[in-house]
Amino acid sequence: QVQPVESGGGLVQAGGSLTLSCAASGPTWYKFATGWFRQAPGKERGFVAARSWDGGRTGYSDSVKGRFTISRDEVNNTVFLQMNNLKPEDTAVYYCAADEAYYPGPRVGEYDYWGQGTQVTVSS
């Protein structure tokens, strides 16, 4: 089992950038696929990006494609979500999720492990 922990959220102006981080303890963390999801007030949790454990496959929601990048630092075993050209509609709590499947994809139910979330607020 792993327990993802997110960090890096905050307040940023529209057009700005933020980088979220996701780390977890455990010797097998590097073998977990990871995903980023977000949930705005009154809305369901939705898919943002996902990455297979080896980086061989990645995916993005249409709303963030070309602006967000999911990556992994193999040395520090940390997963990142680089967010550029942020928009007010990106405001949400962002969650890191992990699963032992190679590539769980965009469905919330495919991930077994979830972090507590980090708030991202984009002002106009």
C-alpha positions as CSV (number, residue, x, y, z in Angstrom):
1,Q,0.0,0.0,0.0
2,V,1.0,3.6,-0.5
3,Q,-0.3,6.9,0.7
4,P,0.1,9.7,-1.8
5,V,0.7,13.2,-0.3
6,E,0.2,16.3,-2.5
7,S,1.8,19.7,-2.1
8,G,2.3,22.8,-4.1
9,G,-1.1,24.3,-4.3
10,G,-1.8,28.0,-3.8
11,L,-3.2,31.2,-5.3
12,V,-2.1,32.3,-8.7
13,Q,-3.3,34.9,-11.2
14,A,-4.7,33.8,-14.5
15,G,-2.0,33.1,-17.0
16,G,0.4,32.0,-14.3
17,S,2.0,28.6,-13.5
18,L,2.0,26.2,-10.6
19,T,3.7,22.8,-10.0
20,L,2.0,20.2,-7.9
21,S,4.0,17.4,-6.3
22,C,2.9,14.0,-5.2
23,A,5.1,11.8,-3.1
24,A,4.6,8.5,-1.2
25,S,6.6,6.2,1.0
26,G,7.2,2.6,0.4
27,P,9.7,0.6,-1.7
28,T,7.2,-0.1,-4.5
29,W,6.0,3.4,-5.0
30,Y,7.9,3.7,-8.2
31,K,5.9,0.8,-9.7
32,F,2.5,2.6,-9.2
33,A,0.7,4.5,-12.0
34,T,-0.4,7.9,-11.0
35,G,-3.2,10.2,-11.9
36,W,-4.3,13.8,-11.1
37,F,-7.9,14.6,-10.6
38,R,-9.7,17.8,-9.5
39,Q,-12.9,18.7,-7.8
40,A,-14.5,22.2,-7.8
41,P,-17.3,23.1,-5.3
42,G,-20.5,21.5,-6.3
43,K,-19.0,19.4,-9.1
44,E,-17.9,15.8,-9.3
45,R,-14.2,14.8,-9.2
46,G,-12.9,14.9,-12.7
47,F,-9.8,13.6,-14.6
48,V,-6.9,15.8,-15.3
49,A,-3.9,13.7,-16.2
50,A,-2.5,10.2,-15.8
51,R,0.8,8.4,-16.3
52,S,1.8,4.8,-16.3
53,W,4.5,3.9,-13.8
54,D,7.3,3.8,-16.5
55,G,6.0,6.9,-18.4
56,G,5.2,4.8,-21.5
57,R,1.7,6.1,-21.5
58,T,0.2,9.4,-20.5
59,G,-3.2,11.0,-20.9
60,Y,-4.8,14.4,-20.4
61,S,-8.3,15.8,-20.3
62,D,-9.2,18.0,-23.3
63,S,-9.5,21.0,-21.0
64,V,-5.8,20.8,-19.9
65,K,-4.1,19.3,-22.9
66,G,-1.2,21.5,-24.0
67,R,-1.2,23.4,-20.7
68,F,-0.5,20.7,-18.1
69,T,2.3,18.1,-18.0
70,I,2.5,15.1,-15.8
71,S,6.0,13.8,-15.1
72,R,8.0,11.8,-12.6
73,D,11.4,12.5,-11.0
74,E,12.9,9.0,-10.8
75,V,15.6,10.0,-8.4
76,N,13.3,11.5,-5.8
77,N,10.4,9.3,-6.7
78,T,8.0,12.2,-6.9
79,V,5.3,12.8,-9.5
80,F,4.6,16.3,-10.7
81,L,1.8,18.2,-12.4
82,Q,3.2,21.2,-14.2
83,M,0.3,23.7,-14.8
84,N,0.9,26.6,-17.2
85,N,-1.4,29.3,-18.5
86,L,-3.8,28.7,-15.7
87,K,-7.4,29.8,-16.0
88,P,-10.0,30.7,-13.4
89,E,-11.9,27.5,-14.3
90,D,-8.9,25.5,-13.2
91,T,-9.7,26.4,-9.6
92,A,-10.3,23.3,-7.6
93,V,-8.9,20.9,-5.1
94,Y,-6.4,18.7,-6.9
95,Y,-5.9,15.1,-5.9
96,C,-3.1,12.7,-6.6
97,A,-4.2,9.1,-7.1
98,A,-2.2,5.9,-7.5
99,D,-2.8,2.3,-8.6
100,E,-0.9,-0.9,-9.2
101,A,-2.4,-1.3,-12.7
102,Y,-0.1,-0.3,-15.5
103,Y,-2.4,2.6,-16.7
104,P,-5.7,3.1,-14.9
105,G,-6.7,5.9,-17.2
106,P,-9.3,8.6,-16.6
107,R,-11.8,6.8,-14.4
108,V,-11.9,7.7,-10.7
109,G,-12.9,4.2,-9.7
110,E,-9.8,2.6,-11.2
111,Y,-7.5,4.1,-8.6
112,D,-7.1,2.5,-5.1
113,Y,-5.0,5.1,-3.3
114,W,-5.8,8.8,-2.9
115,G,-4.2,11.8,-1.3
116,Q,-6.0,14.4,0.8
117,G,-5.9,17.1,-1.9
118,T,-4.3,20.5,-2.4
119,Q,-6.2,23.7,-3.2
120,V,-5.5,25.6,-6.4
121,T,-7.1,28.9,-6.8
122,V,-6.7,31.0,-10.0
123,S,-7.8,34.6,-9.8
124,S,-9.0,36.5,-12.9
